[in-house]
Amino acid sequence: MALEIVWIFLIFYLFAGSPPPDVGESHYLVKAKHYWQSQWCAGDLFCESRDAHTAFCWTFGWITRLGSLTATAWIGRALTWGLLAWSWRRLSWAVVPRPLYSLLSAGLLLLFLRNFHLAGEWVVGGVEAKGFAYVLVFLALEAIVRGRWSAALLLAGAAGAFHVLVGGWTVIAICLAWLMAGKDRPQAGALIPAAVGGFVLALPGLIPAVLLNQGAPKEVVSDAARLYVFERLSHHLVYHRFRPEYVWRFAVLLAAWWALVIALRKEANLQRLQLVVAGAVLIGLAGVALDQGLSIRANWIGQSADQYELLAASLLRFYWFRMSDSLVPVGAALAIVAGIERLRVSRPATANGLLVTAILIAALNIADVCYWRAQQREPGAILQPRPTADSWPRWWLAPPHVLAPGATPVAQWRRDWQAACAWIAANTPQNARFITPREQQTFKWYAGRAEVANWKDVPQDAAGVARWKQALNLLYPRDERHRREDLAAESDENLAMLGRYFQAQYIVIDRTRSSRAIRLPLVYPQFPEDNPSFEVYRVPELKTP
C-alpha cells in the first residue's frame, strides 16, 4: 500500500512539478499570506477583499508565516499530492483490488484531465483550496463504491468546507446517483443524519460564500456577476464560448465513458460510482441547457446583450461544468482498469495487450509533459499572462520557434522581472503601493508589495469585483495602442495622475513593450544595462501653487 502511494505521488510530481508559482498559487497563497499577516501587502485591492476560502486559509495558510511563498508552495504541493495519492489509491483499490493497478488508473486519470477537459478543470496541480477538496471527493467516491452512502455525504460535505462548489456539486451528484440507484440504495430516512452532518461540515465554506456580497446593492451584485462570468471567466462558465475542439474532444471522452458503463453494467460496485459520474454529467447538461436556453430566449424576445448577460450571469456563475470535467475522467480511468481486469478471466491475451497499451499511453502523456517542461522551465504564473512564441509546446518534430525581431525571450523577461521585484522588496517601504504592467500576475509573489490591480487577482465579492474592474479600465484601456505599449502608452502627466488617484507611490514600466522616454523620477535601474526590461518610477507629489 505505502509503495503504491509513493509511486502515485511521484506520477503526480512528474505531471505537475513545474517551478512555483503555478497559475493559481500566485493567487491563493498570496491571499493566504495576507490573511495571516495583514500588514503584508496592506492596501492591495485583492488581498483586502473578502475571503471566500476561510477553511483553506486556516488549515494551511499559516504555513506562509514560516518561510517564503516558494517554500510554502512546495510544502503544499507535497501535502496535496500525498493526500491525493493516498485517497486515489483507496478509490482505485475499492474498484480493482489488485496491486499496482492504482498506478495505471492514476496515469489514465491525468491523461484524460489534461487532454479531454471541456471547461479547464483540473485536479492535480498547484496549491489551491480545491486540491484538498478533491481528496475528500475521492474518499466520498470510495465510500459510494463500498455502498457507504452516509459516509459519502459526510465526506462530500467536508469537501465543501474547503471549496463550496466542489463539495456542493459532489453532494448533488451523489443525490442524483441515489435517485438513479433503484433497489441498490438505502432508505432516504437513513441518510438524513448524514445529510445534516455533511451540511454542518460544509458551513466553514458555505458561510463565507453566502456573506461575500452582504451589504452590496443589488445592482452592484448583478453587474459584478456579469463581469465575473462574461468578461473574466467565460472560458470556464459560458458553454457557447468554449472552443469547439474542447467540446468535441470532451464528447469523445463522454461517449467512451458511456460505452464502458454499458459494457461493465454488471459490476455493481463500479456502477454505483458511475451513477455519481452520471449525476455530474447531468449537472453539466443542465449548464448547457441554461446557456443555450437563455441565448435562444434573448434572441427570441430581442433582449439586449447587457440584459441577457445580467440574467445569464446570475445562473451561469456556479461552474456547472466543473464536476463533469473532473468526474468523467475518474469514471473512464477506473472503468478501463476494471474492464481489463474482468477481461483477464475470459481473454487473458487480449487483456494483457490492452494493459500494455494503456500503460504506454498513460506513460507517453507523462513523458510529453516532462519533455515540454524541460524545453520551457518557467513557472505557470509567468507563462499564463504572457504567452509568447517560445512559451508553449509545439509538435515534437516541428522546427524551433522563431521569436519576432526584437522580442524578449520569456526566460530573459522572467529573470529581469524577478530582479526588478527583488530590488523593490529591498528598497521600498513595506506599505508602498505600485501600478504594475498588464502582462503579469506575480508582483506580490516576488516583490511582497501591494499593487493596484492585475487581471488574475479578481476578488470574489461583488464590491471588490466592481473596484477591480474600475481599476483595470483606467489602467489598461482596451485600445490597440495600450495593448501594444502597456502603461507607457499614457503620457507622463496621466501616469502621475493615475498614481495619485490610486494612492500608488511607484509605477513599474515594462520596457519590452515600449521604449518611450518617461520623464518621471526613475529609481531603478541605476544603469539601463542592469535591467533592460523593467524600470521603476516614483510618482511625484502634486505641486501646490
N, C-alpha and C positions, 0 to 999 in steps of 0.2 A: 504493500500500500504506500509506504513512505517513498519508495523508489519511483513509483508511478507519479506521485505528486511532484517530486523533484523534476522528473522528465517533462511533465506538462508545464511546470514553471519555466523550464529552460526554453520550451517551444514558445511560450508567451513572450519571454525575453527576446528571443530571436525575431519575433514578429513585431514587437512594439518598443524595442530598446533603443530608439533614436535619442540623441542628446537632448536633455531638457533645455528649455521648456517646450513641451508639446503644445498643440494648438489650444487645448483647454486649460493647461496648467498655468499659463501666464494670466489666466482669468480667475480660476478657482483659488489657487494658492495665494495670490496677491490679496484677494478678498479675505481669505482665512487669516493671513498675517495681520491685516489691519483690524480684524475682529478681536484679536488678542493683544495687539499693540496699537491702540487708537492714534497715537502720535506719529506712527509710521505712515507716510503719505497722507497726512492730515490735509484736508481741503480738496482731496481728489473726488470728483463727482461720483465715479463708480464705487470707490471704496466706502464712501459715506452714504450710499444709497441703502435702502432697507435690505436686510439679509433674508434670502429665500432658502438657505440650506443650513439652518442652525445646527442640526444634528451632526453634519459633516464638520462644521467649524469646532464644535465642542469635542467630538471624539477624536479628531485628527489634527485640526488646525493648530492646536497648542504646540505641536512639534516645530512650527515655524519659529518659536522662541528660542530653540536650542541651536540653530545653525542657519546656514544660508538657504535660500529658496531652492537652489540646485540640489543641495543635500537632502532637503525635505522631499523634493520630487523623487529622488532615488529611494528614500525610505518608504514613501507612499507607494511607489511602484512595486517594490519588493513585497510590501504588505498586501496590496491589492491583488497582484498576480499570484501570490502564495495562497490567498484565500479563494481566489477564483479557481486555481488549480485543484485545491482540496475539494471545493464544492462540485466542480465539474467531474472529478474522479468519482465522487459519490453518486452523482446523477448517472453517469455513463455505466458504472458498475451495477446500478439498480436495473438498467435496461439489459446489459450484456455482462453478466458476472464472470468474465474471463480476463486473466492478466493481460496487460498491455493494450487491450482494445480501447481503453480510455485515451491513450496517446493518439491513436488514429482518429477517434471521434473529435478530439480537440483540434487536430490538424484540419479535419474537414470543416469544423465549425469556423475556423479562421479563414479558410478558403472561401466559404460562402458569404461570410460577413464582409470580406474585402471586395469580392468581385461581383456580388449579386444584390447588393442593397438597393433599395428604392429611394429612400429619403435621407441617406447619410448616417444612419445609426451605427454605432459600434459598441463593442462590449469590452474588448481587451485593448487598452491604450494607456494614456497618461492618467494622472491622479485627478479624479473628479468624484463628486458625490455618487454618481450613478454606478461607478465601479463597485463600491461597497453594496449598493442596492442590488446589483446583479448577482452578487454572492448569495444573497438571501433568496433571490428569484430561483437560482439553480437548486437551492435546498428545498424550496417550495415545490419545484417540479419533481425532485426526487421523492418528496412526500406523496405527491399525486401518483407517481409510478407505483409506489408501495401501497396505495389505497388509503393513505392517511390524510383525508380531506381537511380535517380540523387543523392539523399541523401546517398544512399548506396555507390556509387562510391566515394563521398567525404569522408565518414567515413572510408572506406577501405584505401583510400589514406592517411588519417591521421594516421591510424594504421601503415602504412609503415614508418612513421616518427620515431616511437618507435622501430619497428622491421621490417626491409625492406622485409624480406622473408614472414613473416606472413601477412603483408599488401599487398605485391605484389601478392602472390598466391591467396589471397582473391579477389583481383581485377580480376585476370584471371578467377577464378571460377565464379564470377558474370558475366563476359563477356561470358563465355561458357553457363551459365544459360540463358542469354539473347538470345543467338543463338538458344537454345532449346525451348524457351518460345512460339514460334509461334505467334498467334494473341495477346496473353496476354503480350505484351511488347510495350514500347514506340518506336518511330522512332529513328533511330541512330543519326540523326542530333540533336535531342532534348537532347541527352546525352553528346554531345561534350563539352559544357561548364563545366559540372560536371567532365568529364574525365580530362580536362585540370586543373580544380581546385584540383582534387584529386592528380594529378601529382605534382602540386606545393606544396600541403600539405605534400607530401611524401619526398620532397627534403631534409629536415634535416636528414632523414635516408638514402636516396639514395646517396647523395654526399659523405658522409664519406665512404660508402661501395665501391663506384667507385674509390675513391682515396687511398684505402688501399694499393694497390700494385704499386702506382705511383713511377716510377724511378727504380723499381726492374727489373733485367734482365729476359728475357722470360723464360730461363731455370730454374731460381730460382722460378718463379711463378708456373711453371708446376710441379716441384718437391714438392713444398710446398702443392699444391693441392693434389698430390698423398699421401703425409704424412697425410694430414688432413682427407682425405676420407678413405684410406685403413689401416692406422695404428692407427689413433686416434679415428675416429668416424664412423667406418664401421657399428656399431650396429644401427646407425641412418640412414645411407646413402646407404648401399650396400645390395640390396634385397637378393642376393643369400647367404649372410652371416647371414641373420636373422634366429633366432631359429625356427625350424619347428612348434613348438607348438604355437608360436606367429602368424605365417602365418595362421594356421588352425583356431585359435580362432577368428582372425580378419575376416576370411572368413565366419565364422558362424554369426558374427555380421552383416557383409555386406549382407548376404542372408536374415537375419531377417529384416534389414532395407529395402531392396528391396521389400520384401513381404508386409511390412507396406505401402510403397509408392503405390503399386498396389491397396491395399485394400482401401486406402484413396485418390485415384486419383481424386475424385470429390470435394475434399476440396481445392478450388482454392488458398486461401492464403497459406496454408501449402505446396501446390505443388510448389509454387514459391521458397519457402525455400529449398525444396528438390531438385530443379534444381541446386541450388548453391552447395548443398552437392554432387549431381551427377557430377558437374564440378570438385569438389575436388577429387572425385573418378577417374575421367578421368585423372587428373594430376598424381595421384598415379599410375594408369595403364601405363601412359607414362613412369614413372620412372621404372616400372617393365620391360617394353619393351626395354628401353635403356639398363638396366642391362643385361637382357638375350640376347639381340641382340649383344651387344659388346662382351659378353662372347663367343657366338657362332661364331662370326666373328674372334675372336682371335684364337679359336681352328681350324677354317676352313683354315685360312691362315698361321697357325703355328707361330703366334705372340708370342714373349717372354712375360713373366709375367710383366717385367718392362715396355715394350712398351704398353701392354694392360692397365696397371694401369695409366700410364701417359695420355693416351687418355680418358679412362673412367672417371678419376677423374675430368677432365675439365667439364664433363657433369653431373656427379652424385653429385657434391658438393652443389647443390641448394636445398637439403632437399625436394625431390619430394613427400615424404610420410607424410609430416608434417600436411597438411590441411585435408587429408583423415582421419588421426589418430584422429583429433580433431572434424571435422565436421560430420563424420558418427555417433559418439556418440550423437552429438547435434541433428541430424535428427532423430535418433532412439528414443531418450528420448522424444522429442516433439511429435513424431508420436504416441507413446504409450499413452500419456495423451490425445491427440486429439482423438485417437481411442476409448478410454474408455468413453470419454465424448459423442462421437457420438453414442456409443452403449447404453447409458443410455436412449435414446429415444425409441428404439425398444425392448431392452432386459435389463431392469434395474437390475434384479437379477444377470445376468451374468456380467454386468458392475461393480456392487458392489463387486462381488467376485474377478474380475480382479484388481479392485482398491486396495482392501485389500492385495492381493498377491503382487502387485507392491510395495506398501508401505513397506511390510515386507521384501522384497528382498533388496530394497534400504536401509532400516534401518539396515539390517544384514551386509551389506557392511560397513557402518559407524561403526557398533559395532565391526566388525572384525579389522578395522583399529585401533580403540581405544584400543581394547584388546591387540594387539601386541605392540602398543606404550607403554602401561602400563608395559608390560613384558620387554621392552628394551627402556629405556628413554635416548637415546643417539641422538645427532644431526646427520642428514643425511650426513653431510660432514665429520663426523668421521667414519661412517659406510661404506660409499661408497668405499674409497680406502683401507679399512682394513676389508673385510668380514671375520668373524670368525664363529666358530660353535655356539657361543652364540649371534650372532648379527642379525640373520634373522628369520622370522616367520617359524613355523613348524605347522604340523597338530594339531588341538586343543587337541586331545586325545593321541597324541604321548608322549612318555616319555621325560623328560627334556634332553636338550643337555648335553653331557659329553665332557668337554674340554680334549684335549690331555694332558698327563703328562707334567707339567712344563709350559703349556700355560698360558698366562696372560689374565684374563677376560677383555673384551673390556671396561667395566666401569673403572677398575683399570688403564688400558692403557690410557684412556682419562684423568683421574684425574692426573696421572703423567705427561702427555703431557701438560696439562694446567699449572701445577706447573712449569715445565721447561720453558715454554713460558713466564709465569709471571716473573720468575727470569730474563730472557733475557730482557724483557721490562723495568725492573727496574735497571739493572746493566750493560747494554751495550750501547755504543753510538748509537744515533738515525740513523746515517748514516752507521752503520755496515751492512755487508752482510754475509749471512750464507749459508752453504751447509747443507741441511736438509734430513731426512730419506725419503725413497721412498714412504712408505705407509702412506702418509698424504697429506692434501690439505688445512690445516687451520693454517699454521705457521704465515702468515701475519695477519690473523684474531686475533689470541691470542697474538702474540709477537709484532706486529707492526713494524717488521723489514724486510728488503729486503732479498730475497733468490735467489739463482742462477736459479733454475727452479723446477717445480713439474709437475706431469703428467696432473693434471686437468687444470692448467692455461696455456692453449695453446693460443698463440697470434692469432689474426685474419689476420694480414698482412703477406705476403709471406716472407719478410726478417726476421720478428720476428719468424715465424714458423721454418725457417732454423736454426736460432741461438738456438731456443728452442730444436730442435731435436739433434743438435750437443751436447748441454749440457747434455741431457738425455743419449746419447750414452756414453759419457765419465764418467758420474757419476754413472749410473746404467746399466752396461753391462748385456746382457741377458743370460749369462751362469748360470748354476744351483747354483754355489757357491754364486754368487752375489744375486741371487733371495732368497737364504736361509739366508745369513748373512748380506745383505744390504751393507752399507758403510764400515762396519767392515771387509768385505772381502778384502779390499785394505790394503796394507802394510802401516805402518806409513809414510814412505817416499812418497808413492803415494798419501796418503791423504794430506800431506803437499804440494805436488806438485800441486794437484787439487785446493787446496785453493788459492795458489799463482796464478795459471793460471786464475782462475775466480775472482781474487781480492776479495776473501772472507776472513774475519778475524776470523770466527768461523766455527766449524763443530759440528753438533748435531748427536749423535750416539744413535740408538735405541737398548737398551740393551736386549730387548725381542727377538732380532734376533740373537745376538751373545754375548758371554762372553769373547771374546779375549781381552787380556790385550793390551791397547793402550798407547804408551809412549809419546804422545803429551802432552802439558801443559793442565791439567784439571782445569777448572774454576768453574764447577758445576757438581754435588753437592759436598758440603764440606765433607759430610759423606754418604757412599753408601745407608744407610737406609733412608736417606732423600728423595731419588728418585731412586728406584731400576730399573726403566725402561729407563731413559734417562740420558745421560751425554753430557756436552758441553765442547769442547776443543778449545783452541786458536791455530790458525795457526802460527807456529813460523816463524820469519823472516829468510830469507835466509842468512846464514853466509857467509861473504866475507873473502877471504884469506888475 
